[in-house]
Amino acid sequence: MPDIILLNKPFRVLSQFSDRDNDPPRLTLANLLSAPEFRVAGRLDYDSEGLTLLTDDGKLQQQIANPKFKVWKTYWVQVEGAPKQQAIEQLTSGVVLNDGLTKPAKVRAIDPPDLWERSPSVRFRAHIPDAWLEISIQEGRNRQIRRMTAAVNLPTLRLVRIAIGDWEIGNLQPGEYVKHSIGRKR
């Protein structure tokens, strides 16, 4: 049976175990856990937070990360501005980015979620409203959610992945993780 680690990746931590390209090096997963036999199944940007899955099974890693398996990834996204129905419909039907049209997403406005504090905190501007969206996608293009919201004039302020398929972040706080042995996910 494969093992899987569910990790709440903090803001400004790389979704990999080393950072050879920067001087000084940035924080990586190695600063949070020791799991040399595990590989990340779908990355999360350095400046995004939330659920990151690691597994010791290459086939399972591909089933989670490869878009052809159509695993939904769900994010809570704080955006600058007040989303109009037209923007939500655009996100839902697909947005044209510089690398092509995105697949349809599931999008809905949500109340501000009860999340941990982030350091540094998201900038606050009294004269510009912000709002929260829940966005689910089946792709994983580079910085896709941020580019999608920017394309509809709603720049992302904070991005937190809360679920990958049936796996959810639950009550894990930043830097916390749990390890499970699982049956093969189909």
C-alpha positions as CSV (number, residue, x, y, z in Angstrom):
1,M,0.0,0.0,0.0
2,P,1.3,3.4,-0.8
3,D,1.8,6.0,1.9
4,I,0.7,9.6,1.5
5,I,1.5,12.8,3.5
6,L,-1.0,15.6,3.7
7,L,0.9,18.8,4.5
8,N,-0.3,22.4,5.1
9,K,2.4,24.2,3.1
10,P,3.0,27.7,4.6
11,F,3.3,30.9,2.7
12,R,6.8,31.4,1.2
13,V,7.9,27.8,1.3
14,L,9.0,26.0,-1.9
15,S,7.1,22.8,-2.8
16,Q,10.3,20.9,-3.1
17,F,13.1,19.6,-0.9
18,S,16.0,21.8,-2.0
19,D,16.6,25.3,-3.4
20,R,19.9,25.3,-5.2
21,D,19.1,28.2,-7.4
22,N,18.9,31.0,-4.9
23,D,21.4,32.6,-2.6
24,P,20.4,32.7,0.1
25,P,18.3,29.6,-0.2
26,R,14.5,29.9,0.5
27,L,12.6,27.7,2.9
28,T,11.7,24.3,1.4
29,L,9.8,21.2,2.4
30,A,13.0,19.9,4.0
31,N,12.6,22.6,6.6
32,L,9.3,21.1,7.6
33,L,9.7,17.3,7.4
34,S,12.1,14.6,6.6
35,A,10.7,12.3,3.9
36,P,13.4,11.3,1.5
37,E,11.3,8.6,-0.2
38,F,8.4,10.9,-0.9
39,R,7.7,13.1,-3.9
40,V,5.3,16.0,-4.2
41,A,2.2,15.2,-6.2
42,G,1.3,18.6,-7.7
43,R,3.2,21.7,-6.7
44,L,1.9,24.8,-5.0
45,D,3.5,28.1,-5.7
46,Y,6.0,29.6,-3.3
47,D,3.6,32.4,-2.4
48,S,0.5,30.2,-2.1
49,E,-0.5,28.2,1.0
50,G,-2.4,25.1,1.9
51,L,-2.7,21.4,1.1
52,T,0.3,19.7,-0.5
53,L,0.3,16.0,-1.1
54,L,3.4,13.8,-1.0
55,T,3.5,10.1,-1.8
56,D,6.0,7.3,-2.1
57,D,4.2,5.8,-5.1
58,G,5.0,7.0,-8.6
59,K,1.7,5.8,-10.1
60,L,-0.3,7.5,-7.4
61,Q,1.8,10.7,-7.8
62,Q,0.8,10.7,-11.5
63,Q,-2.9,10.1,-10.8
64,I,-2.9,13.1,-8.5
65,A,-0.8,15.5,-10.5
66,N,-1.5,14.7,-14.2
67,P,-4.4,16.7,-15.6
68,K,-5.5,13.7,-17.7
69,F,-6.8,12.0,-14.5
70,K,-9.1,15.1,-13.9
71,V,-8.5,15.4,-10.2
72,W,-10.3,18.5,-8.9
73,K,-8.1,20.9,-6.9
74,T,-10.0,23.4,-4.7
75,Y,-8.8,26.8,-3.6
76,W,-10.0,29.7,-1.4
77,V,-8.9,32.8,-3.2
78,Q,-9.0,36.3,-1.7
79,V,-9.2,38.8,-4.6
80,E,-9.0,42.5,-4.9
81,G,-12.3,44.0,-6.0
82,A,-15.9,42.9,-5.8
83,P,-16.6,40.0,-8.2
84,K,-19.5,40.7,-10.6
85,Q,-21.5,37.8,-12.0
86,Q,-19.9,38.3,-15.4
87,A,-16.4,37.6,-13.9
88,I,-17.6,34.5,-12.2
89,E,-19.2,33.3,-15.4
90,Q,-16.0,33.9,-17.3
91,L,-14.0,31.9,-14.8
92,T,-16.6,29.2,-14.9
93,S,-16.6,28.9,-18.7
94,G,-12.9,29.2,-19.2
95,V,-10.5,32.2,-19.5
96,V,-8.1,32.9,-22.3
97,L,-4.5,33.0,-20.9
98,N,-1.3,33.4,-22.9
99,D,-1.0,29.6,-23.0
100,G,-4.5,29.0,-24.2
101,L,-8.1,28.7,-22.9
102,T,-8.5,27.2,-19.5
103,K,-10.9,24.3,-18.9
104,P,-14.2,25.2,-17.2
105,A,-13.8,25.8,-13.4
106,K,-16.2,25.6,-10.6
107,V,-16.5,29.0,-9.0
108,R,-18.6,30.6,-6.2
109,A,-18.4,33.5,-3.9
110,I,-17.9,32.6,-0.3
111,D,-17.8,34.4,3.0
112,P,-14.3,35.1,4.4
113,P,-13.0,31.7,5.7
114,D,-11.7,31.2,9.2
115,L,-8.0,30.8,8.4
116,W,-4.7,31.1,10.2
117,E,-2.9,34.4,10.2
118,R,-0.4,34.9,7.4
119,S,2.9,36.6,7.9
120,P,3.3,39.0,6.3
121,S,-0.3,39.7,6.2
122,V,-2.2,40.6,3.0
123,R,-2.1,44.3,2.2
124,F,-5.2,46.2,3.3
125,R,-6.6,49.1,1.3
126,A,-9.6,50.8,2.8
127,H,-10.7,52.3,-0.5
128,I,-10.6,49.0,-2.5
129,P,-12.9,46.1,-1.4
130,D,-11.8,42.5,-1.4
131,A,-13.7,39.3,-1.6
132,W,-13.3,35.5,-1.4
133,L,-14.0,33.0,-4.1
134,E,-13.9,29.2,-4.0
135,I,-12.4,28.0,-7.3
136,S,-11.9,24.3,-8.3
137,I,-9.9,23.4,-11.4
138,Q,-8.7,20.1,-13.0
139,E,-5.6,21.6,-14.6
140,G,-2.4,22.7,-13.0
141,R,-0.8,25.3,-15.2
142,N,1.9,27.5,-13.7
143,R,0.2,30.1,-11.5
144,Q,-3.1,29.3,-13.1
145,I,-5.5,30.6,-10.5
146,R,-3.6,33.9,-10.2
147,R,-3.6,34.4,-13.9
148,M,-7.3,33.5,-14.2
149,T,-8.4,36.0,-11.6
150,A,-6.1,38.7,-13.1
151,A,-7.7,38.0,-16.5
152,V,-11.1,39.0,-15.1
153,N,-9.7,42.1,-13.3
154,L,-9.7,40.5,-9.8
155,P,-6.0,40.2,-8.8
156,T,-5.3,37.5,-6.3
157,L,-4.3,38.7,-2.8
158,R,-4.2,35.3,-1.1
159,L,-4.4,31.7,-2.4
160,V,-5.0,28.7,-0.1
161,R,-5.5,25.2,-1.5
162,I,-8.0,23.4,0.7
163,A,-8.6,20.1,-1.2
164,I,-7.1,17.8,-3.9
165,G,-9.7,15.2,-4.9
166,D,-11.1,13.7,-1.8
167,W,-8.1,14.8,0.4
168,E,-8.8,17.9,2.5
169,I,-6.6,20.2,4.6
170,G,-8.9,19.8,7.6
171,N,-7.5,21.4,10.8
172,L,-3.9,21.2,9.8
173,Q,-2.1,24.4,10.6
174,P,0.8,25.8,8.5
175,G,3.8,23.4,8.6
176,E,1.7,20.5,10.1
177,Y,1.3,17.2,8.3
178,V,-0.2,13.7,8.7
179,K,0.9,10.5,7.2
180,H,-1.5,7.8,6.0
181,S,-1.3,4.4,4.4
182,I,-3.9,4.2,1.7
183,G,-5.5,1.8,-0.7
184,R,-4.9,2.6,-4.3
185,K,-7.0,5.6,-5.4
186,R,-8.7,5.0,-8.8
